[in-house]
């Protein structure tokens, strides 16, 4: 643990994201060392405390939207990402802001991996098997030709269907993460993958999976409905401007 490095991350994220809808801590380098980290205090509640107050749906949707937008704004910058998306690292403040804390795990992705990861979304939505297959090979998801290897065929079919399920929130301009059918569908994939201990997939998936699945888990816990139209524009612009 190097709290000087984490302090620098706090400073960078505060500069990028502190706004009228997102609040992040400010770092005090003069009161910090490699072993001591000093920052401003953010007052708010975690998701379970928030839900225990039986908030109205509008409030759940608001914080769900802030979480969704925070994730996609990080993608838009194509810079480092807050890579520890779990309930303890987000706060809901009394004035309706999203508090983002704990910057001990941030990640910058190599551009080739990052662009291929983003391509997974439109590729799955297009349901083009050949495009999906080529992208899986690029990302080391497939280790052999699925038409010649029974196990690779099983992996391909599983990942293709899981990928489409994961892309479903982007099909329309809004999505209800409180849909129990969707939650059960997603859970079925995460609990029953046809994988062995053989290494598979680009190593950077460790972080993207943590971030993206963590986001979905938070939204499903909230039962939030989010507007996805702007996020689709962000992704389209990334490919357009590359």
C-alpha atoms as one frame of an Amber mdcrd trajectory, in Angstrom:
protein
   0.000   0.000   0.000   1.337   3.402  -1.024  -0.929   6.174   0.222   1.066
   8.805  -1.639   0.035   7.180  -4.923  -3.553   6.851  -3.734  -3.518  10.517
  -2.746  -2.443  11.460  -6.269  -5.330   9.374  -7.632  -7.747  11.175  -5.310
  -6.478  14.497  -6.642  -6.855  13.458 -10.287 -10.373  12.085  -9.851 -11.458
  15.135  -7.861 -10.322  17.362 -10.708 -12.112  15.233 -13.323 -15.405  14.460
 -11.616 -16.213  16.829  -8.749 -19.406  18.585  -9.872 -22.966  19.443  -8.894
 -23.869  15.747  -9.106 -20.692  13.918  -8.007 -18.574  14.565  -4.923 -15.111
  13.086  -4.335 -12.651  13.672  -1.490  -9.846  16.208  -1.598  -6.353  15.039
  -0.635  -4.140  16.800   1.934  -0.572  15.878   0.875   0.970  17.945   3.668
  -0.822  15.730   6.207  -0.142  12.446   4.401   2.724   9.992   3.998   3.167
   6.593   2.337   1.493   5.099   5.430  -0.971   7.867   6.361  -3.711   9.175
   4.062  -5.600  12.368   4.906  -8.569  13.636   2.910 -11.826  15.527   3.309
 -14.802  13.709   4.793 -17.890  13.026   2.694 -21.136  12.689   4.594 -23.596
  10.229   3.123 -25.065   6.736   3.407 -24.214   3.476   1.687 -26.741   1.670
  -0.461 -28.118  -0.630   2.264 -28.664   2.286   4.658 -30.296   4.224   1.845
 -32.698   1.386   0.993 -33.506   0.837   4.676 -35.144   4.285   4.633 -37.655
   3.025   1.999 -36.892   5.787  -0.515 -39.363   6.597  -3.283 -38.604   5.230
  -6.750 -37.564   8.649  -8.061 -34.717   8.773  -5.544 -33.550   5.278  -6.441
 -33.662   6.171 -10.117 -31.680   9.372  -9.504 -28.812   7.638  -7.743 -28.917
   4.794 -10.254 -28.558   7.342 -13.046 -25.622   9.012 -11.287 -23.860   5.640
 -10.971 -24.537   4.811 -14.624 -23.349   8.219 -15.832 -20.210   8.147 -13.652
 -19.209   4.837 -15.217 -19.775   6.045 -18.786 -18.110   9.407 -18.247 -14.962
   7.528 -17.259 -15.176   5.609 -20.528 -15.687   8.844 -22.480 -12.379  10.220
 -21.216 -10.601   6.960 -22.144  -8.423   7.613 -19.126  -8.023   5.769 -15.840
 -11.055   4.112 -14.263 -12.152   3.704 -10.650 -11.788  -0.072 -10.680 -13.325
  -1.045  -7.343 -17.068  -0.888  -7.968 -18.619  -2.283  -4.814 -21.225  -0.865
  -2.387 -18.716   0.342   0.192 -17.114   2.791  -2.238 -20.207   4.839  -3.069
 -22.241   7.191  -0.898 -25.619   8.814  -1.401 -25.673  12.317   0.073 -28.621
  14.222   1.534 -28.404  16.815  -1.254 -28.711  14.153  -3.969 -25.069  13.746
  -4.967 -23.149  10.566  -5.614 -20.123  10.281  -3.349 -17.209   8.290  -4.797
 -14.520   7.176  -2.355 -11.535   4.816  -2.039  -9.076   5.291  -4.877  -6.677
   2.521  -3.946  -7.604   0.582  -7.084  -7.608   2.639 -10.283  -6.773   1.245
 -13.688  -5.577   2.540 -17.049  -6.214   0.089 -19.892  -4.055  -0.398 -22.987
  -5.867   1.198 -25.908  -6.083  -1.952 -28.031  -7.721  -3.939 -25.228  -9.987
  -1.065 -24.238 -11.325  -0.554 -27.763 -11.877  -4.281 -28.243 -13.700  -4.455
 -24.925 -15.984  -1.596 -25.961 -16.589  -3.296 -29.329 -18.121  -6.230 -27.476
 -21.287  -4.189 -26.977 -22.257  -3.329 -30.583 -20.903  -6.665 -31.831 -23.204
  -8.641 -29.540 -26.163  -6.390 -30.326 -25.622  -7.009 -34.065 -25.702 -10.788
 -33.397 -23.023 -11.360 -36.067 -21.403 -14.674 -35.143 -18.334 -14.175 -37.302
 -17.616 -10.725 -35.852 -18.137 -12.024 -32.325 -15.843 -14.983 -32.998 -13.075
 -12.737 -34.371 -13.306 -10.414 -31.382 -13.212 -13.319 -28.925 -10.017 -14.543
 -30.571  -8.487 -11.053 -30.257  -9.355 -11.034 -26.559  -8.174 -14.627 -25.974
 -11.647 -15.738 -24.956 -11.457 -18.449 -27.613  -8.357 -20.612 -27.626  -9.274
 -22.611 -30.750 -11.800 -22.724 -33.583 -15.241 -23.438 -32.069 -16.261 -25.231
 -35.278 -13.499 -27.779 -34.746 -13.403 -28.079 -30.968 -16.477 -29.121 -28.970
 -15.342 -27.384 -25.780 -14.587 -24.140 -27.613 -18.032 -24.328 -29.203 -19.583
 -24.569 -25.740 -17.527 -21.603 -24.523 -18.443 -19.581 -27.618 -22.180 -20.182
 -27.262 -22.094 -19.373 -23.548 -20.085 -16.156 -23.955 -22.141 -15.025 -26.951
 -25.433 -15.404 -25.075 -24.018 -13.915 -21.894 -22.607 -10.994 -23.871 -25.972
 -10.304 -25.465 -27.682 -10.435 -22.059 -25.089  -8.027 -20.693 -25.715  -5.679
 -23.637 -29.502  -5.654 -23.223 -29.635  -2.369 -21.218 -28.337  -0.581 -24.330
 -31.031  -1.822 -26.730 -33.608   0.822 -25.798 -33.203   4.354 -24.437 -34.007
   3.309 -20.859 -33.665   0.127 -18.846 -35.239  -1.197 -15.659 -32.563  -2.912
 -13.556 -35.294  -3.830 -11.072 -36.640  -6.410 -13.520 -36.373  -9.711 -11.603
 -36.375 -11.750 -14.796 -33.289  -9.903 -16.032 -31.561 -10.264 -12.664 -32.157
 -14.032 -12.625 -31.012 -14.335 -16.228 -27.743 -12.553 -15.492 -27.220 -14.520
 -12.290 -27.587 -17.774 -14.200 -24.634 -16.884 -16.424 -22.354 -15.712 -13.640
 -22.979 -18.894 -11.624 -22.704 -21.481 -14.393 -19.802 -20.710 -16.747 -18.461
 -23.701 -18.749 -14.845 -22.914 -17.874 -12.088 -25.043 -16.396  -8.969 -23.801
 -14.609  -7.267 -23.280 -17.961  -6.356 -19.565 -18.328  -8.700 -17.829 -20.740
  -9.304 -14.214 -21.714  -7.173 -11.070 -21.664  -5.752 -10.367 -18.193  -7.382
  -6.918 -18.140 -10.810  -8.566 -17.941 -10.095  -8.914 -14.225 -10.699  -5.176
 -13.870 -13.396  -4.586 -16.501 -15.490  -7.415 -15.073 -15.085  -6.043 -11.560
 -16.165  -2.580 -12.688 -18.987  -3.456 -15.093 -20.551  -6.306 -13.101 -20.205
  -4.219  -9.953 -22.183  -1.432 -11.620 -24.982  -3.813 -12.666 -25.102  -5.298
  -9.168 -25.523  -1.848  -7.611 -28.268  -0.909 -10.087 -30.128  -4.168  -9.552
 -29.892  -3.744  -5.788 -31.360  -0.256  -6.160 -33.998  -1.490  -8.581 -33.305
   1.634 -10.621 -34.519   2.558 -14.081 -31.849   4.490 -15.979 -31.708   6.514
 -19.171 -29.172   4.817 -21.462 -29.488   7.066 -24.532 -26.597   9.370 -23.614
 -24.307   6.458 -22.783 -24.913   5.002 -26.253 -23.917   8.348 -27.750 -20.694
   8.270 -25.726 -19.807   4.841 -27.112 -20.706   5.832 -30.673 -18.518   8.944
 -30.446 -15.554   6.952 -29.171 -15.604   4.763 -32.291 -16.386   7.707 -34.563
 -13.512   9.861 -33.295 -10.882   7.179 -33.084
